[in-house]
């Protein structure tokens, strides 16, 4: 099989499966500055889709093309950028416009000619350009290659479930979810009132009286309530006191029972298995083995491979191979990698 055919197949799978990527990472600077950079929930959803596409590119070893303006083009359908059941294209276009106009200050260090680290700041746009036809339902985002590479740099990163972050509908709840996920392996974290103000970019002239109680009522309690309801991780918090004065909060993190069971839509999986059965008459053992492939490679990858390369599966089955082994052999020969578990 030629490399050209393999690459083409990967590209087709990539274009279909972006929104189904579950676990993503982004640089800690995004977590630290999420509220400061004033990302709205709608803008956050676009950013999540970009991160999911980047992960698909990485897993399928796809190197995106860079145009003459040093930009990378990423194409999306409108429905992939909105909540399920929502069809407000006018709001989506406003979110796209606001995100395109947003500039980020990214600090970094670079060695000069003498090998001395110099502190620098890069000013970049989240989206350099956005191109869509008013009669179409697709949009192309153009990202500066340096910004794209920044999103690839996850040496200090926050890892989380994209479907969870995508559903959160307030900036503080999104920020708190990223905060919990980033520090989750530590079991908890402590913040003074001053650090909490900085972490959530609360202006110094806001909540000057009854500061701790305002933080609890306006930020912590609403965020905890929402994460408890829809997220895979949430938090408890207790007050830190010096005498009778509250000086900060201690956070403890925990896993909920919300998201993990729903990561794979088993109704869709069973529908897919039924469609295979129509062609190949699989028994319960083979169904279970295909589920194993789905867990290994992800449901979107297996489903789209089968739909696009059914003729390959037929060829293998015609050579006395089971349909499960045929799918597994095809995935391997097309150089499709298993899901990374790190």
N, C-alpha and C positions, 0 to 999 in steps of 0.2 A: 504494500500500500504506500502511496506516495506521500511525502510530507505536505504537499499542497492540499491533498484531500483531507488529511488530518487537521490542518490549520483551518480549513473552511468549515469542517464539522464543529470544531471548537467555537468558532465565531458564532455559528448559529445557536449553539447551546448557550453561549454567553449572552446573546441578545434576548433570550427568552427567560433566563433564570435569575436575573439580577435581584428582583424584589423578594425572591425566596431565600436568599442568603440570610442566615439567622444570626451568626456571631460575627461581629465586626470590631475593629479597633480604630481608635483615632489618637493622635498625639495628645499628651497630657495638657499641653497648652490650650487645646480646645476646651477641655474640662475646666481648667483653671479660669479661663476667660469667657466662658459661655454667656454668662449674664452681662459681663462688661462689654462684650462685642455685640450685645443686644440682638441675639438670634431669637426670632419668634418661633412658635411651634410649627408654622407653615414653612418657614425657612429651614428649620431643623429637619423637616421631612425631606426636603430637597437634598440637603447635605448628607443625610443617611443613605439616600439612593445613590449618591455619588460614591460614598464609602463602600456600599455593597458592590457597585460596579467595579471599583478598584480591586476588591477582594476576588471577584470572579476572574478578573484579568490575571491576578497573581496565581490563583489556583490552576488556571488553564494555561499559564505561561504565555499570555498574550501581551505583547508589547504594543501599546497604542501608538498610532502614527502622530507625529508632530508636524504641524504645518509651518509655513514660512514665518508666521508671526510668533513662533514658539508656543503654540497653543495645542491642546489636546481636545478633540471633540467627543462628547458623550451624548448619545441620543436616547430620549425617553418618550414614552407615551404619557399623555396627560393623566390617565387613570392610575398610572404607577406612582404619581406624585401627590395623590389626594387620598384621604381616608376612604375606606370602603363605604359605598353608598352615598358618597358626596360627589356632586358634579358641578361644582362652582368654579368654572373656568376663569371667570373674571377675578376671583380672589386668588386663584393660582397664578395668574399673570401678574397681579400686584405683588405677590410673594416673590416671583421671579425678578421683577423690576427692583424691589427693595433689596433683594440679595445681590443683584448685579451692582447696585450702587454702594454696597457696603465694603469698606476698606478695613483691612486687618493689619495691625502692627505686629510683626513676628520677630522677636529678638533672637539673635543667633551669634555665634562666634566664628571667626575665620582667621587663619594664620596669615600674617603679613610676610613680606619677602625675607624677613629675618627669623621666621618661625614663631613669632610672638602672637598669642591669641588676642584678637581685637574684637571688642563687643560691637555688634552692628544691629541694625533694625531694617527689616524688609517690609515695605508697604506694598500690599497686594490686594487685589480684589478676589472675593470668593468665586465669582463668575466673571470672566473678562467680557464675554458677549453671550447673548442668548438669541437664538434664531428660530422663529416659528411662523408658519403660514396661518393667517386668520381663518382659513377654511380647512385647516388640518387639525389633528389631535396629537401632534408630535412636536417636541421641542428639542433643539440641539444646544447644549451648553458647551462653551469654549472655556477651558481652564488653562491659565498660565502654567507652563510645564514646571516652574519652580514651586508653585502652590501644590500641584499634583504630587510632586516629589516630597513636599513637606507632609502631605497626608500619608504617604508611604512610609515615612520615618516613624516607626512605633517602638523605638528603643525605650522610651518612657511613655507608656501608653495606658489608655483606659479601654478595657474589653467589656462588651455588653451585648445584650440581645437587641438587634435592630428592630424586630417587630414590637418590642415593648417600648423602646424610645420613640418609635414612630407614632404610637397611640397616645402618648402623653400630651396634654393640651394646655399646659401653662409653662412658662419659662422656668419658674422656680422648681416645679416638679421634675422637669427634664434635667436641670442642673443638679438637683438632689440625687436623681437616679445615677447620673454620671459620677457624682461624688461617692455614692455608696459603692458602685462597681469598682471604682479605682482603688479604694482603700479596703475592699471587702476581705481580702486575704489577711489583713491585719486584725480582723475581728471587730474593729471599732476605730474611733478617732475622736480627738478632743479639739474644740475650738473655743478660744476666748471670744467675748462679745466683739472685741476689735477685729479679730481674725474672721469671725462670722460676717461682720459688716464688709470686710474686704472680699471674702470668698463669694458673697452674693452681690457685690458691687452696690451696696446700699449707701446712698449719699450721706456724708457726715452730718448734714443738717436735718436728716430724717430720723424719726424715732429717738429723739434726744431724751424724752421722758418715758418712763416705763419701758425702757429699751428691751429688756429680756422678755417681758410679757408680750410686747409687740412682735418680736421675732418669733415667739412661739405661735401666736395666733395668726399672724399674717404669712409666715413662711413655713415653719416646721410642721405644724399640725396639718395644714391642707396638703402639703407634699406627702407626709406619711400616710394620710388617709387614701390618697390616690395610688401611691405605690402599693399599699396593702391590698388595694382592690384589683390592680391590673398588672403589677410588675412581678418579676421572678425574685426580686430582692427588695428589702425594705429596711427600716431602722426603728429603733427605740431611742429615746434621749432622756437624760436626766440633767438636772441643774448642777453646776459647779459653784460652790459658795465660799466666800471668805466672810466669816461671821454671818450676818444676816443678808449680805449683799450677794446677788447672783453675778458671777464674773464670766460665766461661759456655760458650755454644754458638753456633755460626754455622750457620744453616739455609740450604739451597739448595733451591728448589722446581722441580718438573718435572711434565710431563704424562705420564700412563701411557697404556696402550692398552686400558684396561678398559671405561670407561663409554660413550665417545662412540658407538661402533658399535652399542650396544644401546639408544640413546635411543628410536629408533623400532623397534617390533616389526614387522619386515617380514613375518613369517608372518601376523600379523593384517591388515596392509595388503593382502597378496595375497588373503587370504580375502575382504576387503571388495571388492577389485576383481573377484573372481570373482562376487560377488553382484550387482554392477553389470552384469556381462556377461550374467547371466541375463535381465536386463530389456532391455538396450540393445545387446548384441553389440558390444563395443568391441574394437578391434584394439590391437596393441602400441604404436602411436604415441599413441593415446588413453590407454592405461594409463600411459604415461610422463608425459603431460601432467597426469593426475590426481595422480600422485606429486608433480609440481611444485606443485600446489595444496596437497597435504598438507604439503610443506616450508614453503610460504608461510604457511598458516593453522594448522597442526598437525593431526595425524591425528584426535584426538578431535573437534575442531570440524567438520572436513569430514564425518566419519562420521555424527555426530549430526544435522548439518544435512540430509544426504541422507536419512537414515531418517525424519526428521520432515517433510521438505518434498519427498518424492519426487513428489507430485502436481504441484508447481511445475516440477520438472525435466521431467516428462512433458509439461506444457503447452508448455514452451520447445522441447523436441525435436519436438513436433507442429508447430511453426512453422519446421521445417527448420533447427534449431540442433543442433550436436553436443552430446552429453551433457556433454562437458568444458566447453564454453562455457556450457551451461545451468547447471551447478553454479557456475561462476565468476560468472555474472551474478546468480544467486540469493544467493551470499555477499555480493556487493557491494550488492545492493538491500536486504539485511537488515542493512546497516551493520555487518558483522562485519569487524573490523580484522585485517590481517596481524600475525604475531608481531612484537613489538618486539625489535630486535636490540641495544639498548644494554646 
